[in-house]
Amino acid sequence: MIITVDPRSYLPPFEQVRDQIRGRVGTGELPVGSRLPPVRRLAADLGVAPNTVARAYRELEREGVLDGRGARGTFVAAPPQQPERTAEPPASGEPGGDVRNSVRDLVRRARDTGMDRAAVLALVSREWDAASVTAGEEHR
């Protein structure tokens, strides 16, 4: 598992560790059941305080991404079984209900893979611009 901490980043080190682990779990690079390095070893490898890694692990445990088993270690947790969600119908006459549901889906999937808000907004902006160019060419 390759994780890095950028001391120049605006994100605190524990968030960098948390987000990178979440992203690797989301992409399957860290499959369910994978054992993560002990807190002290990962902290030493990254050159950060053990509390930094411990906090990242705790937050991921709260989110259900990791399963801390005390002295036996910390493992990637199986995702909770969620009932099949149906799209919420828009409120009476509310425009864009389907789009809103798609955006909720996008945000959930982006967070699951470790993308941050700025990256998602930049991606949406690029896609919007690309679609605008394409739509403009069709109208010529």
Secondary structure, 3 states (H helix, E strand, C coil): CCCCCCCCCCCCHHHHHHHHHHHHHHHCCCCCCCEECCHHHHHHHHCCCHHHHHHHHHHHHHHCCEEECHHHCEEECCCCCCCCCCCCCCCCCCCCHHHHHHHHHHHHHHHHCCCCHHHHHHHHHHHHHHHHHHHHHHCC
